[in-house]
Amino acid sequence: MEKVIGIDLGTTNSCVAIVENGTPVVIPNRGGYKTTPSMVAVTEAGKRLVGHIAKRQAITNAENTVYAAKRLIGRKWNSPQVKNAVATSSYKIVEGPHQDVRIVLRDKEYSVPEISAMVLQEMKVIAEDYLGEPVTKAVVTVPAYFNDNQRQATKDAGEIAGLDVIRIINEPTAAALSYGFGRNLEKVVAVYDFGGGTFDISILEIASHGVFKVIATAGDTFLGGEDIDARIIDWLVQGFKEEHNLDLRQDRMALQRLKDAAEKAKCELSSVRETEVNLPFIISSGRNEALHLQRTLTRQTLEELADDLIERTVDICRQTLEDARLGKDEIEEVILVGGMTRMPKIQQAVAAFFEREPCKGVHPDEVVALGAGIQGAALVDDKQEMILLDVTPHALGIMTFGNVFEELIPANTTVPTHRTKIFTTSRDNQTAVKILVMQGDPAKNAEDNELLGEFILTGLRRAPKGTVEIEVTFEINADGIVSVRAKDLETGLEQSIQVTATSGLTRDEIKQMVDAAKDDLVDRRGSEEFEAAKQEAEKLITEIEKLFPQVQQVVASSDFGRDAIDKAKAIVEKARAAIEKKDVAAVKEQIEGLTRTHRMFKGVVAKT
Ligand code: AMP
């Protein structure tokens, strides 16, 4: 039977899984890690790097390293999310030819699906290396709130990567699938997903014989672990300002180091009660004196800093339960998904709200990929019984006179479904009506929602306004494809469209990208991984050694400085030994130390 892989294409990390002999397993990458950073970079020499290798060189090659591309996928250039990303990303984002988004790496423009395709291709290769055979089919997960355009763009990314995406499923559904797999449960579960960039909550009903029905889903696309990191950064910057009267935000490199340190401290505080944030030579005092940042952050302080953000997630849970007309006592299990749910305070807040301990048996980073793998296996195995009943995360409707979003299918309606509503003409003697198909939130003006498609129904009888009746029917099939029909009830005349969401790419463009990606794959295999790591390590060593004399001069007078120099020398030696042995994992390990040392040295030199 053909193997289908399940891919969790995450904002921060991605994960691939498969069902082997009836058991779902996560496939580790060549470095032995079960998740791979969703990062893509192009080096000075024009080489493409994906995953850990891309992450390790991100600081020294920030403008050519893409992270969090998922926030941009399927979005229009003028959307608020894109504007926000343009303002805050270290890489360059420009407008594409179809009001879509393009990312510039080393003067070449890439569409967002192309960038995501590189991550998907990496996951495909990880699976192929493990299985020892080619893989062509995949189930890919997306957030429940993704609209049609974002889903289509994710599918296009799969195609560019050489994968036939046989199904797109929602992340919370995948998590519930993984939880319920093989257990023949009958339960209502809540999936609380707090990741790097977004938060969402879904309520699902698991019925016997493998029926998984989503009851409600909601979230906040601007609330994630990064916001908690930002609170820690504020705290550090403020403390430093009080002590030295200097604003670390004025220094880009200092800020980047603060970001890394904040995230590291946050993660450490999930297992220890206090941690030291230690950033030597962070900035110069202006009197030729380099200053260090050294501060202890306790778990309690972190919890205070993050308190209102955590509370916001609880408010969304409360609202979602109300919308689903469910009491807390009706939720029989809470499943935690996403890296942020490792934070003890978040686990406590969830437990306190739902009045039950969250399920301990699932791994928050792997559960979504495992669910996708399970769904993949079920789709090719006739013996497996499994039905996923998802809901539409957004309302669907049409734009009517006066910029009103007239809802036909409310959010959280189980698909497949169809709904009909009668409309009338808005002008006297109107002979044609334009149907604008919208997706989004009916509380907003129609034009502030996503336009999915449009068509015109002509040949209406000339009559006073409000007297010609037009019946509009919306249908969503099991694949989530939307079609809309408008019918003149008097003449029976009919017009319809199938809403084929666009990812912002034309078919021709996708074809070209598929070909380009194939070429790249041939190039990418082999010893590329070692070569890339070696090149990067050697570049860092050269730069560190160049800075040695200057740094020595500056710091020789302090014990702290001499210590730092000794450590740096040891790291350089270890890296050289790893290169000598052609040990790719060891070289990669040393790159982290080299990067830190290089950054610190540059900091010292820049500040003196
Ligand atoms: P995800 O998008 O699910 O990969 O989650 C990534 C987010 O989880 C990032 O903000 C990470 O900093 C955060 N994270 C990962 N591990 C931990 C941990 N042990 N404690 C707290 N947060 C974590």
Residues whose N, C-alpha, C, O or C-beta is under 5 A from the ligand:
A	BS01	AMP	T12 N13 F194 G195 G196 G197 G225 E226 E263 K266 C267 S270 G338 G339 M340 R342 M343
